[in-house]
Amino acid sequence: MTFAGAHTALATPFRAGAFDEAAFRSIIAGQIAGGISGIIPVGTTGESPTLDHSEHMRVIEAAVEAAAKKCLVIAGTGSNSTAEAIDLTLAAEKAGADAALLVAPYYNKPSPEGLYRHFGAIAEAAKFPLVLYSIPGRCGIEIPVETTARLAKDFKNIAAIKEAGGSVERVNQLRAALPDSFEILSGDDSLTLPFMSVGAVGVISVASNLIPAEVSAMVRHQLAGESAKALAIHRKYYPLFKDLFIEPNPVPVKFALARLGQCTADVRLPLCEMSAANSKRLTETLEKLGL
C-alpha cells in the first residue's frame, strides 16, 4: 500500500446535534468523484474530541461503507490514552478501514520513550498500516525525528507520518533519517508543495473537503514532476488554504461546506460559529474562486 496522493481530512457533519450520516455519505461520494486518494474520518477536522465512542466508530463504519474500496479509508484512532487508542484502532481494523491515523498523545506530554512505547503498543496490537500524526500546535509535543526512525525500524506496520509542524527543515530531517519506503504526508495545505519538494509524497488536506479534484490534481502534477502545473493550482487556491484557518479548524471549512449546500455549519462546543468579520472574509474568498 502507498499513501502517495491527496487525502481528505473529512469534516463530520451534524444536524440537530447528531451525526448527519446522509450528508457524510454524500460528501464522500463527491470526494471519490473528485479523484481523491483517501479519506480520513474522525481526525482533527472530524471533531473527534467531542464524539463519544459509539459515534466515533459509527463515523468510521459509515466511511468504510460509503468508500466501498474506491479510495483508502485512514481512520483517526489516536488518543492520549494508549488503551483507548488500541481499542479504537482494533475496532477500525475490524470495521474494514485500510489504515489508522495516530495523533501524538496530547495534554499529558510523554517523553520520547513514552511516545515510542505508546505507538509501539498500538503497532503490536494491530495488523494493518499505521500513520503517525505529529501536530505540536495542538498536542504540545512533536514526535521526534529519532523516535519516528526508531518506530519505523522496529514496527513494520508503522508506515508513514502526517507532518503538521510547519517546517520544511523537519521534513528534510525525517527524509534523511527514514527508509525510502516510509512515506511523509503534509498536514498543511499551504505547505504541500514545499514539503513535496524535499520528499513528502502528498497531503492530508482540509481544503479538499471543498475542492477534491483541484487538490488531487496539484499533488498528481507534483508527483509527476510537472511542478509548474502544480504551482499554478497552489497559487490560485492559496488564499483558501490560508482562510480555512482564520478560526479553529473545522469551523471555517464547515462554514464553507454549508455555503456549498453539503451540510450544516454546526460544530460542537467548545467550538462555535465564526465571527461576522471572518465569515465575510471567507465568503469573499469563496466567491472569488467561484465556490
Salt bridges, closest charged atoms under 4 A:
ASP20 OD2 - ARG15 NE 3.20
GLU21 OE2 - ARG25 NE 3.07
GLU21 OE2 - ARG58 NH2 2.84
GLU47 OE2 - LYS254 NZ 2.61
GLU55 OE2 - ARG268 NH2 2.73
GLU61 OE1 - ARG58 NH1 3.14
GLU65 OE1 - ARG25 NH2 2.32
GLU65 OE1 - ARG58 NH2 3.05
ASP98 OD1 - LYS69 NZ 3.76
GLU113 OE2 - ARG117 NE 2.91
GLU113 OE1 - ARG150 NH1 2.89
GLU142 OE1 - ARG170 NH1 3.66
ASP154 OD1 - LYS153 NZ 3.99
GLU163 OE1 - ARG170 NE 2.74
GLU226 OE1 - HIS221 ND1 2.64
ASP243 OD1 - ARG281 NH2 2.62
GLU284 OE2 - LYS280 NZ 2.61
GLU287 OE2 - ARG259 NH2 3.66
